[in-house]
Amino acid sequence: MKIPCAIYRGGTSKPIFFLEKDLPRDPKMRDRVVLAAFGSPDLRQIDGLGGADPLTSKVAYIGPHTVPNTDINYTFGYVGIAQPVIDYTGNCGNTSAAVGPFALLRGLIKPKEPITKVRIYNTNTRKVIAAEFPVQDGEFVSEGNFRIDGVPGSGSKILLDFIDSGGAVTGKLLPTGKVKEEIKFPTVGTLVVSMVDAANPFVFVRGSDLGVQGNEPMEEIAGDSELLRKCEEIRSVVAEIMGIARKEDATQKSPGVPKIALVSPPIAYQTPKGKVETSEVDIIARMTALQKLHKAYAVTGAVCLGAAAKIEGSIVNEIFRQFQPANPPAVRIGHPSGTIQVEMEVEKRNGDLRLTKSALARTARLLMDGHVYVPDR
């Protein structure tokens, strides 16, 4: 089977893009085809296009819009590496950066110079993403001077605003209605956590509660199997609390959502590109994706952490306000590859918290436009 596709580097991720119409309409058959295209299940994904890493085992389906006041539909999936599963529960913000350029490449939207604006309907979260990217001579311009940590070189700036992204999966910015709470975990014990759902649902845990200070080398955390096991235990229990999956099924049926992040106060640390100073960040976060350390930090994770930083009384807010008592609009997050900044606004309306702004910038680049060959079985 010869199927058109394109590979983009979107932010710090490398997803494979398909047009909806080029894949089987039956969801089960579609997933079988996509798993085969990635070479899953296989730890190396050696017989497919997957890169054997959570950041490179992602898929996006793009199609005509079906929702008023939007331009295109976008469905995201975490493609299992060792497991034959595709998790469609949440969205990926880095992948979102390349959605507009791909839609332009395939003629789903019309170019407008010098900046093309597109309203993207994410079917996973049923939320809209407003994206802006540069265009010249009818084509996306990927070259530029804007840099993001976790990606070598520079590119053009792509602006993303995750509109009203509170309650993206659970329907509530605070899934349990509490800014923080004590939860007893089977082997980890009792911890105080904050559960927030903005762009993607997260559980935030103090890094110190699991022995993490935030300045450990990337390899140390990535190779700590006991720490990763604890993170998955916490994530699985929270998945059931949020109503996403039963705790015993979460690893297999919903490996990508909810996510977990360990948060710590600002501290200087080394990245592969150099040192991040204490003064450059407001909070340090380490998150896992598909039971592995995320080598950078997810865009949706930045949105969710930024929202949590603005919610009075949350674990993240307690750290943020300790070092930023003036409460600036931008939240600077330190991650294993550097920093990421997100501008957030959370308002209280009629007694309910609402996320009114969640904007940041990314880069993207087309890497391959062609076909993937899938065994016809």
C-alpha positions as CSV (number, residue, x, y, z in Angstrom):
1,M,0.0,0.0,0.0
2,K,1.4,3.3,-1.1
3,I,0.1,6.2,1.1
4,P,0.9,9.9,0.7
5,C,2.4,11.5,3.8
6,A,4.7,14.2,5.0
7,I,7.2,14.4,7.9
8,Y,7.6,17.7,9.7
9,R,9.7,18.8,12.6
10,G,7.1,20.6,14.7
11,G,8.6,22.3,17.7
12,T,10.6,19.6,19.5
13,S,8.6,16.8,18.0
14,K,8.7,15.0,14.6
15,P,5.2,13.8,13.6
16,I,4.0,12.1,10.4
17,F,1.1,13.9,8.7
18,F,-1.6,12.3,6.7
19,L,-4.7,13.6,5.0
20,E,-7.8,12.0,6.4
21,K,-9.0,11.0,3.0
22,D,-5.8,9.0,2.3
23,L,-6.4,6.6,5.1
24,P,-9.0,3.9,5.6
25,R,-12.3,5.3,7.0
26,D,-12.7,2.4,9.4
27,P,-10.9,3.5,12.6
28,K,-9.5,0.0,13.4
29,M,-8.2,-0.5,9.9
30,R,-6.7,3.1,9.9
31,D,-4.9,2.4,13.1
32,R,-3.5,-0.9,11.8
33,V,-2.2,0.9,8.7
34,V,-0.6,3.7,10.8
35,L,1.0,1.3,13.2
36,A,2.5,-0.5,10.3
37,A,3.7,2.8,8.8
38,F,5.5,3.5,12.0
39,G,6.9,0.0,12.5
40,S,5.0,-0.6,15.7
41,P,5.0,-2.6,17.9
42,D,8.8,-2.8,18.0
43,L,11.2,-1.0,20.4
44,R,13.3,0.1,17.5
45,Q,10.4,0.7,15.0
46,I,13.0,-0.6,12.6
47,D,10.5,-1.6,9.9
48,G,8.7,1.8,9.7
49,L,9.1,5.5,9.9
50,G,8.9,5.8,13.7
51,G,12.1,7.0,15.5
52,A,11.7,4.8,18.6
53,D,11.2,7.8,20.8
54,P,8.0,9.4,22.2
55,L,8.9,12.7,20.5
56,T,9.1,11.0,17.1
57,S,6.3,8.5,17.4
58,K,3.4,10.9,16.7
59,V,0.8,11.1,14.0
60,A,-1.6,13.8,12.7
61,Y,-4.6,13.5,10.4
62,I,-5.7,16.6,8.7
63,G,-9.0,17.2,6.9
64,P,-11.6,19.8,5.9
65,H,-13.3,21.7,8.7
66,T,-16.5,20.4,10.1
67,V,-17.0,23.1,12.8
68,P,-18.2,26.6,12.1
69,N,-15.6,29.4,12.4
70,T,-12.7,27.1,11.8
71,D,-10.6,26.3,8.7
72,I,-9.4,22.7,9.2
73,N,-9.8,19.6,11.3
74,Y,-6.8,18.1,13.1
75,T,-6.6,14.8,15.0
76,F,-3.4,13.9,16.9
77,G,-2.3,10.5,18.1
78,Y,0.5,9.1,20.2
79,V,1.7,6.0,18.4
80,G,2.7,3.2,20.7
81,I,6.2,2.0,20.3
82,A,6.3,-1.3,22.2
83,Q,2.4,-1.6,22.3
84,P,0.1,-1.8,19.2
85,V,-2.0,1.2,20.4
86,I,-2.6,4.8,19.3
87,D,-3.7,7.1,22.0
88,Y,-6.0,9.9,20.8
89,T,-7.0,11.2,24.2
90,G,-5.1,14.5,24.1
91,N,-3.3,16.9,21.8
92,C,0.3,17.7,21.1
93,G,1.2,21.4,21.0
94,N,4.5,20.9,19.1
95,T,2.7,18.9,16.4
96,S,0.1,21.7,16.3
97,A,2.9,24.1,15.0
98,A,3.2,22.2,11.8
99,V,-0.6,21.7,11.1
100,G,-1.0,25.1,9.3
101,P,2.0,24.6,7.0
102,F,0.9,21.0,6.1
103,A,-2.7,22.2,5.4
104,L,-1.2,24.9,3.1
105,L,1.1,22.3,1.4
106,R,-2.0,20.1,0.6
107,G,-4.2,23.0,-0.5
108,L,-6.7,22.9,2.3
109,I,-6.2,26.6,3.1
110,K,-5.3,29.6,0.9
111,P,-2.0,31.4,1.4
112,K,-2.0,35.0,2.5
113,E,1.2,37.0,2.6
114,P,3.1,37.9,4.6
115,I,1.3,36.1,7.4
116,T,-1.3,33.3,7.0
117,K,-3.7,32.8,9.8
118,V,-5.6,29.5,10.4
119,R,-8.1,28.4,12.9
120,I,-7.5,24.7,13.7
121,Y,-10.1,22.5,15.3
122,N,-8.5,19.8,17.4
123,T,-10.8,16.9,17.4
124,N,-9.1,15.3,20.4
125,T,-9.9,18.1,22.8
126,R,-12.7,19.8,20.8
127,K,-10.8,23.1,21.2
128,V,-9.6,25.7,18.7
129,I,-6.0,26.7,18.1
130,A,-5.3,30.0,16.3
131,A,-2.0,29.8,14.4
132,E,-0.1,32.4,12.5
133,F,2.9,31.6,10.2
134,P,4.9,33.4,7.5
135,V,4.2,32.8,3.8
136,Q,6.0,33.9,0.7
137,D,5.2,33.1,-2.9
138,G,2.4,30.9,-1.7
139,E,4.6,28.7,0.4
140,F,5.4,28.4,4.1
141,V,8.7,30.1,5.0
142,S,10.5,27.9,7.6
143,E,13.7,29.9,7.6
144,G,14.1,32.7,10.3
145,N,16.0,33.9,13.3
146,F,13.7,32.6,16.0
147,R,15.2,29.9,18.2
148,I,13.6,27.4,20.6
149,D,15.5,25.2,23.0
150,G,15.6,21.5,22.1
151,V,16.0,22.2,18.4
152,P,19.3,23.0,16.6
153,G,19.5,26.2,14.6
154,S,16.7,28.7,14.1
155,G,13.5,29.1,12.1
156,S,10.5,31.4,11.5
157,K,8.2,32.1,14.4
158,I,4.9,30.3,14.4
159,L,2.4,31.8,16.9
160,L,-0.1,29.5,18.6
161,D,-2.9,30.5,20.9
162,F,-4.8,27.6,22.5
163,I,-8.2,29.3,22.8
164,D,-10.2,28.6,25.9
165,S,-8.2,25.4,26.4
166,G,-9.4,24.8,30.0
167,G,-11.0,21.4,30.4
168,A,-9.6,20.0,27.1
169,V,-10.2,16.4,28.0
170,T,-12.1,16.3,31.3
171,G,-14.3,19.3,30.7
172,K,-13.0,21.2,33.7
173,L,-9.9,23.3,34.3
174,L,-9.7,21.7,37.7
175,P,-10.9,18.1,37.1
176,T,-11.7,17.4,40.8
177,G,-12.6,21.0,41.7
178,K,-9.6,21.2,44.0
179,V,-6.4,23.2,43.5
180,K,-4.4,20.5,45.4
181,E,-5.2,17.4,47.4
182,E,-3.7,14.5,49.2
183,I,-3.8,11.1,47.4
184,K,-2.7,7.8,48.6
185,F,-0.8,5.7,46.0
186,P,-0.3,1.9,46.3
187,T,3.5,1.9,46.7
188,V,4.5,5.6,46.5
189,G,2.5,6.5,49.6
190,T,0.5,9.7,50.2
191,L,1.4,12.8,48.2
192,V,0.0,16.2,47.8
193,V,-0.7,16.8,44.0
194,S,-2.4,19.3,41.8
195,M,-4.5,18.1,38.9
196,V,-5.1,20.6,36.1
197,D,-6.6,20.2,32.6
198,A,-5.5,22.9,30.2
199,A,-4.7,21.9,26.6
200,N,-3.9,18.4,28.1
201,P,-4.6,17.1,31.6
202,F,-1.7,16.9,34.0
203,V,-0.9,15.9,37.5
204,F,1.8,18.0,39.1
205,V,4.0,16.6,41.9
206,R,6.7,18.3,43.9
207,G,10.0,16.9,42.6
208,S,11.4,16.8,46.1
209,D,8.6,14.3,47.1
210,L,10.2,11.8,44.7
211,G,13.8,12.8,45.4
212,V,14.2,15.1,42.4
213,Q,15.7,18.6,42.8
214,G,15.5,19.7,39.1
215,N,19.2,20.0,38.4
216,E,19.9,16.4,37.7
217,P,21.5,15.5,34.3
218,M,19.0,14.3,31.7
219,E,20.5,10.9,31.6
220,E,20.2,10.4,35.4
221,I,16.4,10.8,35.4
222,A,16.0,9.0,32.0
223,G,17.8,6.0,33.4
224,D,16.1,5.9,36.8
225,S,13.7,3.0,36.2
226,E,12.4,3.2,39.8
227,L,11.5,6.9,39.5
228,L,9.8,6.3,36.1
229,R,7.8,3.4,37.7
230,K,6.6,5.7,40.4
231,C,5.6,8.4,37.9
232,E,3.6,5.8,36.0
233,E,1.9,4.6,39.2
234,I,0.9,8.2,40.0
235,R,-0.2,8.9,36.5
236,S,-2.3,5.7,36.4
237,V,-4.1,6.4,39.6
238,V,-4.8,9.9,38.5
239,A,-6.1,8.7,35.1
240,E,-8.9,6.9,37.0
241,I,-9.6,9.9,39.3
242,M,-10.0,12.0,36.1
243,G,-12.3,9.4,34.5
244,I,-9.9,8.8,31.6
245,A,-9.0,5.1,32.2
246,R,-9.0,2.6,35.0
247,K,-5.7,2.6,36.9
248,E,-4.9,-1.0,35.9
249,D,-5.5,-0.2,32.2
250,A,-4.0,3.3,31.9
251,T,-0.5,2.2,30.8
252,Q,-1.9,0.2,27.9
253,K,-5.1,2.0,26.9
254,S,-4.1,5.7,27.7
255,P,-0.3,5.9,27.8
256,G,-0.2,9.5,26.8
257,V,-2.9,11.1,28.9
258,P,-3.0,12.3,31.6
259,K,0.6,13.4,31.8
260,I,2.8,13.9,34.9
261,A,5.3,16.6,35.7
262,L,7.7,16.9,38.6
263,V,8.0,20.6,39.5
264,S,10.9,22.2,41.4
265,P,12.0,25.8,42.4
266,P,14.5,27.5,40.1
267,I,18.0,26.2,40.2
268,A,20.9,26.3,37.8
269,Y,21.5,23.1,35.7
270,Q,23.2,21.9,32.6
271,T,21.6,21.1,29.3
272,P,23.1,19.5,26.2
273,K,23.5,23.1,24.8
274,G,24.9,24.7,28.0
275,K,23.9,26.0,31.4
276,V,20.5,27.4,32.4
277,E,20.9,29.9,35.2
278,T,18.6,30.2,38.1
279,S,17.5,33.7,37.0
280,E,16.4,32.5,33.6
281,V,13.4,30.4,34.9
282,D,10.5,30.7,37.2
283,I,10.0,27.0,37.7
284,I,11.7,23.8,36.7
285,A,9.7,20.8,35.3
286,R,10.5,17.3,34.3
287,M,7.7,15.3,32.6
288,T,7.3,11.8,31.2
289,A,5.7,10.8,27.9
290,L,4.9,7.1,27.2
291,Q,6.7,6.2,30.4
292,K,10.0,7.9,29.3
293,L,11.5,11.2,30.3
294,H,10.5,13.9,27.9
295,K,13.7,15.3,26.5
296,A,12.3,18.8,26.2
297,Y,8.8,19.9,27.4
298,A,5.5,19.6,25.6
299,V,3.8,22.7,24.4
300,T,0.5,21.5,25.8
301,G,2.4,20.8,29.0
302,A,3.7,24.4,29.0
303,V,0.1,25.6,28.6
304,C,-1.1,23.4,31.5
305,L,1.8,24.3,33.8
306,G,1.4,28.0,32.9
307,A,-2.3,27.8,33.9
308,A,-1.4,26.0,37.1
309,A,1.1,28.7,37.9
310,K,-1.8,31.2,37.7
311,I,-4.2,29.2,39.9
312,E,-4.0,30.4,43.4
313,G,-3.0,27.6,45.9
314,S,-1.8,25.0,43.4
315,I,1.6,23.4,43.9
316,V,2.9,25.1,40.8
317,N,1.5,28.5,41.9
318,E,3.2,28.2,45.3
319,I,6.5,27.8,43.6
320,F,5.9,30.5,41.0
321,R,4.6,33.2,43.4
322,Q,7.5,32.5,45.8
323,F,10.0,33.6,43.1
324,Q,7.6,35.9,41.1
325,P,5.5,37.8,43.7
326,A,4.5,40.4,41.1
327,N,2.8,37.6,39.1
328,P,4.0,38.6,35.5
329,P,1.9,37.3,32.5
330,A,4.7,35.1,31.2
331,V,5.8,31.9,32.9
332,R,9.3,30.7,32.2
333,I,9.7,26.9,32.4
334,G,13.0,25.2,32.7
335,H,13.2,21.7,31.0
336,P,16.0,19.2,30.2
337,S,16.9,20.9,26.9
338,G,16.6,24.6,28.0
339,T,13.6,26.8,28.6
340,I,10.1,27.5,27.2
341,Q,8.0,30.6,27.9
342,V,4.2,30.8,27.8
343,E,1.9,33.8,28.3
344,M,-1.1,33.0,30.5
345,E,-4.3,34.6,31.8
346,V,-6.7,32.9,34.1
347,E,-9.8,34.8,35.2
348,K,-12.6,34.0,37.7
349,R,-16.0,34.3,36.2
350,N,-19.2,33.6,38.1
351,G,-17.2,31.6,40.6
352,D,-15.5,29.5,38.0
353,L,-11.9,29.7,36.8
354,R,-11.4,30.3,33.0
355,L,-8.3,30.2,30.9
356,T,-8.5,33.3,28.7
357,K,-5.1,33.3,27.1
358,S,-2.4,30.7,26.5
359,A,0.0,31.8,23.8
360,L,3.5,30.8,22.8
361,A,5.8,30.5,19.8
362,R,7.3,27.5,18.0
363,T,9.1,26.7,14.8
364,A,8.5,24.0,12.2
365,R,10.1,22.6,9.0
366,L,9.1,20.2,6.3
367,L,11.5,17.3,6.3
368,M,9.9,14.9,3.8
369,D,7.0,14.9,1.4
370,G,6.3,11.6,-0.3
371,H,4.8,8.2,0.3
372,V,5.1,5.5,3.0
373,Y,4.8,1.9,1.9
374,V,2.8,-0.4,4.1
375,P,2.6,-4.2,3.8
376,D,-0.8,-5.0,2.2
377,R,-2.0,-7.5,4.8
